[in-house]
């Protein structure tokens, strides 16, 4: 059903939602990347880092640093 509505597999849809929530946490909180990974249900922070980088081509820390540098400008 998700594929017919979104054109994505259920796994892709879930991953995209996780990444959106991760971006929110990285932008709006001071939680560590590991804390964010655990909150999102990852057993290992490395798995979260790998997925994040695969989807956005930047690590979670690079995303956070880039976000904060854009805000300061």
C-alpha positions in Angstrom: 0.0 0.0 0.0 2.8 2.4 0.8 4.4 1.8 -2.6 1.1 2.7 -4.3 0.8 5.9 -2.3 4.4 7.1 -2.2 6.3 5.2 -4.9 8.7 4.0 -2.2 9.1 0.6 -0.5 8.1 0.5 3.2 11.8 0.3 4.1 12.6 3.5 2.1 9.6 5.3 3.6 10.7 4.3 7.1 14.3 5.3 6.5 13.2 8.7 5.1 11.0 9.3 8.2 13.9 8.4 10.5 16.2 10.8 8.6 13.7 13.6 8.9 13.4 13.0 12.7 17.2 12.8 13.0 17.6 16.1 11.1 15.2 17.6 13.6 17.1 16.3 16.6 20.4 17.4 15.1 19.1 20.9 14.4 17.1 21.6 17.6 18.8 19.7 20.4 22.2 19.2 21.9 21.8 15.4 22.0 24.9 13.4 20.9 24.7 11.5 17.7 24.7 8.3 19.7 21.8 9.5 21.8 19.8 10.3 18.7 20.6 6.9 17.2 19.3 5.2 20.3 16.2 7.3 20.4 15.5 6.4 16.8 15.8 2.7 17.6 19.2 1.9 16.3 21.1 -0.7 18.4 24.4 0.7 17.1 25.2 4.3 16.4 27.5 3.3 13.6 24.5 1.9 11.7 22.7 5.2 12.1 25.8 7.1 10.9 26.0 4.9 7.9 22.4 5.3 6.9 22.5 9.1 7.5 25.6 9.4 5.3 24.1 7.2 2.6 21.0 9.3 2.4 22.4 12.8 2.7 26.1 12.4 1.7 27.2 14.0 5.0 27.7 12.6 8.4 25.3 13.6 11.2 28.0 15.8 12.8 28.7 17.5 9.4 25.0 18.1 9.1 24.8 19.6 12.6 27.9 21.8 12.0 26.5 23.0 8.6 23.1 23.7 10.1 24.6 25.8 12.9 27.0 27.7 10.6 24.0 28.6 8.4 22.1 29.9 11.4 25.0 32.2 12.5 25.1 33.9 9.1 
